[in-house]
Amino acid sequence: MIPFAANPEEILSELARLREADAPTHGGKVLSYVYDSGLAAVDELAAAAMLAVQPLNGLDPTTFTSIAVMEREVLGFMRTLLGGDDDVVGTVTSGGTESCMLAVKTARENFRGAGTPRLLAPASVHAAFHKAAHYFGLTLELIPVDAQGHADVAAMTAAMGPDVALVVASAPSYPHAAMDPVAQIAASAASRGIDCHVDACIGGLVLPFWPGLADWDFRVPGVTSISADLHKYGYAPKGASVLLTRGRDRQRSQYFATTSWPGYPVVNPTLLGSKSAGPLAAAWAIIKLLGTAGFADLAASCHRSTKALLAAVGGIEGLRVVGEPTGPLFAVAVDAAVPGDRRIDPHHWADRLKTHGFTAQLQPSFTQSDGSVLPRTTHLTITPVTESRLAELVTAMARAGDEVRGVPGIDPEQVLAAADGPMAGLLGDSSALIRDSETARKILGALGLDGRGLPQSMAPVLALVEALPSTVAEWLLTELLAGLVEPEPRGEP
Ligand SMILES: *Cc1c(COP(=O)(O)O)cnc(C)c1O
């Protein structure tokens, strides 16, 4: 017998204690990150499916053949849902970021032009494409969107030169739920021989059931790949997404294969080597359980809730919905059309909403390459469970609005001025900054951000992000997050 260091019951009760501090994953209280179908049967089946494949290694579907069967069936379902024919093939990945990164990597492999390839997208495109360009050595060119978050097709078309490896459109965009004009963007790209990826990470399993949409998927001829997350509106546990690609030859460039080492022949369709089959099995089981009709019903619930919530925002003086959101998500901004003492700052509003039990996501203002500024917003993602507490949420939204109406938003410059004298100096002249971990900690400390966990109010933190040059904000946030997982100093518990 191996002497265990602790008994399993104690370990699990410790885990349960830790989990108590987590934001609630179910019940519709957190309006981002989690996607709750509201159906216990979905979660129970997913858990059982994960357990059933727990010991498998997704690295090798020839050894663990169940994985190939499940993946094939998931891809078949998604291909049909997204209007693809037999020419569309794909891969189940670990998430939206990996699907997007692989789409970019594939385009880079297939790029036949000279020089550094460019990745072209509206400025509203998901940060996963910034990451992909960074990892894979493409130049990211972001075309400014209008104040409503709409892509500028003419400007995108004008930028489609011979050095563009891939054009991206979102269906819809994450920040504002703007549906990019996929047909126009894809047609422009196709006529120049450029591939076009549709990022439907968030929309992929709801937009097929959303009323009144023009074609945006593989039914559009110039669309060459689509990403869609199973761990969003596929209601699967985190770790599952699909990347579908038109054309076998195009898709084969996604793979990495090598026999040039003394070990086993490596053939990886994704970034990972050894990988869990759990999220795939769960997604597969949920697809079997719900079927197309089940997903349609859940999307209909999201549609009813979203419509009601958009109307509710419309009834809150001082707030407005940004643009024309498509799908079960939207962003709200200050309504500058009303007098100052009637306006609502969306970040103060989100902080108040939290005190009423609902967590929404704060998004900073953003200056685009042409100097235009997209205002700060608060983002809400709506899932089927929301319908069961719609009245509660509508009331909380209205009350939160009443509580902060007329309270001016935090001025980014004032946040810096309020910081400790020498720290403010450091922040002001970012070029003089020594970017080491110790300096970062001092600055975070002076800003009251050195603890574990987030402060009560997020509005000042977001104002800080707005105030700082992005390189400085990225550096400080990296330190903040890295600090979260540093082991305790020796000698302490
Ligand atoms: C969520 C999302 C992604 C990234 O997906 P992750 O699963 O978080 O890695 C990419 N694009 C859009 C539009 C998304 O909503």
The ligand as an SDF file (V2000), in Angstrom:
LIG
                    3D

 15 15  0  0  0  0  0  0  0  0999 V2000
  -15.1840   33.3390  -27.4370 C   0  0  0  0  0  0  0  0  0  0  0  0
  -14.7510   33.8660  -28.7420 C   0  0  0  0  0  0  0  0  0  0  0  0
  -13.4860   33.5460  -29.2710 C   0  0  0  0  0  0  0  0  0  0  0  0
  -12.4090   32.8400  -28.4830 C   0  0  0  0  0  0  0  0  0  0  0  0
  -12.8700   31.6940  -27.9140 O   0  0  0  0  0  0  0  0  0  0  0  0
  -12.3040   31.0120  -26.5920 P   0  0  0  0  0  0  0  0  0  0  0  0
  -13.1450   29.7950  -26.5520 O   0  0  0  0  0  0  0  0  0  0  0  0
  -12.5480   31.9450  -25.4460 O   0  0  0  0  0  0  0  0  0  0  0  0
  -10.8750   30.7070  -26.7730 O   0  0  0  0  0  0  0  0  0  0  0  0
  -13.2050   33.9900  -30.5450 C   0  0  0  0  0  0  0  0  0  0  0  0
  -14.0860   34.7170  -31.2360 N   0  0  0  0  0  0  0  0  0  0  0  0
  -15.2990   35.0660  -30.7490 C   0  0  0  0  0  0  0  0  0  0  0  0
  -16.2370   35.8860  -31.5830 C   0  0  0  0  0  0  0  0  0  0  0  0
  -15.6700   34.6520  -29.4740 C   0  0  0  0  0  0  0  0  0  0  0  0
  -16.8500   35.0070  -28.9740 O   0  0  0  0  0  0  0  0  0  0  0  0
  1  2  1  0
  2  3  1  0
  2 14  2  0
  3  4  1  0
  3 10  2  0
  4  5  1  0
  5  6  1  0
  6  7  2  0
  6  8  1  0
  6  9  1  0
 10 11  1  0
 11 12  2  0
 12 13  1  0
 12 14  1  0
 14 15  1  0
M  END
$$$$
